Amino acid sequence: MTRTEAFAANFRSDGLRVGTFLKTPTPELVEILALSGLDFICIDAEHAPFGRREIDLCLGMARAVDLPALVRVASSESAPILQALDGGAVGILAPHVASATHAARVSRWARFGPDGRGYSGSTRSAGFSIGPKVGEVVVVAQIEDTGGVEEVEAIAATEGIDALFFGAADLAKAYNVDAGDESIKQAMERIRSACSTSRKPFAFFAKSQSALAAHRDAGEGGLAIVSSDQGLLLAGARSVIS
């Protein structure tokens, strides 16, 4: 079993998986990040300049170097989800999942079946017509709206939603407060509790290694996206002159 296959197959197992956002649309950075020991990358097609071609090129490199790659799709609709998964993404990070109804749609669009994902045997995920068969996929719902927090228990319990991602920055904007406000901490704990009840991983963004260390020291598992290729590059450059 490849690392990419194992990532999806063992997604709910205990332990902390650590990755980073890919913000720069070039496959060379995927190749370099594969040398780092990261567990996965998340191609950020929502907030970075990725077109379908750039996503496909980066996913092709991720498959070639066996680095599990999620895609944060530009929107939580059927077309971008289909395109990311056809390109070989191990799963998706779906932004702005604000209701259980929407969560059920996202789960369905990511999988084959009635009113679900369309199938073509000529895609990378299907081995370009010669196999292997399309494997399991991971669906992570990003909770970053007030409605999502209010329905978070139902979203977490939705079949086919594999994890919840705590969107702290967007929630701070939604509540019109600073990111460190008590209401954001309460939202985080509610999302974390919903994950625990549904026995699904809690996913979060860590701006720095120190932020990740605090979570790791607590002995908690889940999915951590630490910084981005741009942030890591900037931190490395700054360390040279410090």
N, C-alpha and C positions, 0 to 999 in steps of 0.2 A: 504494500500500500504506500502510495506517495504521501509526502507531507500535505499536499493540497487535499487529497482524499481523506486523510486522517483528520484534518482540521474540521471538516464537516461531520464526519462520522463520530468523532469524539467530542463534539462541541460542548456538550453539557457536562463533561467530566470536570472533576475538581481541579483547581489550579488556576493560576493567573496567566493569561496569554497577553503578550505585549507587542504592539505594533505602532505604526506611525501613519499619518496622512501623507499621501503623495499629492503635492500641489503643482508640480512642474510636469507638463505633459511630454515627457521624453522617456523612452524605454531604457536608456542607459542608466538612469537613476534607479530603475527597478533592479537592474543587474547588480548595481553597486550595493543597494540595500539588502539584497539577498546574501551578501557576504557578511552582514552585520550580526547575524544570529537572531534577528527579530522573528517573532512567530508569524507575522503577517503584515501586510500593508493595506491601507484603505485609500483607493483612488478617489479623490474628492471632485466629482463632476458637478457638485452643487455650487461650490464657492471658488473653483479654479477653472481656467480656460481649457477644459477638455471637451472636444467634439467627439462624435462617435468614432472617427478614425483614430484619434489619439488614445481613446480608451481601449480600442481594439489592439493597437500596437503595444501598449503597456501590459495588457492582459496576455498577449502572446508571449512577451518576454517573461512574465511571471510564471506562465506554464512551463516555459523552456528551462527556467532555473528552479522550478518547483518551489516557488514562494507563494503561499496562499494569499489571494488578493480579493478583498471585498471592494465593492464600488458604492460610494455614497452617491446615489442617483440624483440627477438634477431636480426631479420631482417624483413623488410617490404615485406614479401613474403607470399604466400597463406598458407603454412603449419603451421608456427608458429602462424599466426593469427587465423586459424581454431582451433588449439589446445587450445589456451588461451580462446577463446570464448566458446568452448565446455566445458571447465573446470569450467565455471561460471563467468568469468570476466565480469564486467559491460561494459567494453570497452577496447580499446587498445590505446597505445601511439606508433605511427609508426615512427621509426627513418629514417632519410635521405630521406625524401620525397622531391625530387628535381625538379619535374615537374608536371604539371597538368595531364599529361598522367599517370604518376605513381600514383598520388593522386586518379584518377578515378579507377585504378586497386585495390588499397588498400580499397577504399570504397566498391567496388564490392565483394572483397574477404571476407569482414566482414559481408556480408548480403546474404540472400538466393535469388536465381533467376538465370537467364541465366549466365553461366560462373562464378557463385559466390560461396558462401560458401556451402559446402556439409552438408547434414542433417542426423543426427542419433538420434532417439528417446531415445537411451539408455544412453545419456550423462547427466551430472549434469545440464547443461543449459536447458535440456528438462525434468528435473525431474525424471531421471532414469526410463523412460517409463510410469510413472504414473502422469505426469504433475508437475507443471504448464507448459504452453507453453513457448517457448523461447520468451523473451521480447525484448525491444529495446536495442540497443547497441550504444556506443559512440565511435567515431573515431577521434582521435587527431593526426594531422600531425605535425611532428617535422621539423621545418625549420632550417637547420644547415649547408647548403651548399650554395655556391654562386649561383648556378642554381636555388635553391629554393627561394632565395631572388628575383632573376630576374623574376620568374614566380609566385610570392607570391599572386598577385591579382587573377590570374586564379586558383591557388590552393585553395584559400579561397572561391572562387565562385563555386567550384566543389561540385556537389550534393553528400551528404553523408559524407562530411568532416565537422565535427561538431565544431572544434576549431583548432587553430594553436598554437604550442608551440615554443617559441623563444629559440633556442639552442645557447646561447651566447658563450660557451666555444669552441664548434666545429667551429662556424663561425670565431672566433678569429684565430683558426688554419688555416682555409680555406683562410682567408685574410692575414695570416702571420703578425698579429698585436697583441698587448696586448688587453685584454678584455675591458679595459677602453677607447680604441681608438675611435675617433669620427666616424669612419666607422661602428663600431659595434652599436653605439648609433643610427646612421642613419638607419641601418638595422632593429633595434628594432622598431623604429618609423614607418618604412614602413610596417612591419608585423602587428603592432598594428592598423595602418590605414586600412590595408586590412581586418582585422577582423571587424573593425567598419563599413566599407562599406558593408560587407556581413552579418552584424548583427550576428556575431559569437564570442564566447568568446576568449579572448587572454589568453594564458597559459604561465607560466614562472617558472623558478627555482629561489628560494630565499635561499641564503646560510645560512641566520640567521634570527632571529626574527626582528632585526632592519631593515634588508632589506625588510622584509614583511611589517613592520610598515610604511615605506615610501610609499609603494603602497597603503596600506589601508588608510593612511591619505589623499591621493589624491582622495579618494572616488570612486575608480575604482573597477569594478567587474572582473570576470574572474576565472581563475584556477591557484592556487599557489601551487607548490610543494616545501616545505620548508625542506631543509637538507635531512637527511635519518635516519634510525634507528641507524646506526653507528655514524653519526654526533651528534644526540641527546644524545646518550649514552656517547660519549666522552665529550660533553659540560656539561652534568650532573656530570660526574666524576671530571672534572676540577673545577666545582663550589664548590665541596666539600672541595677541598684543597686550594681554593683561599682565 
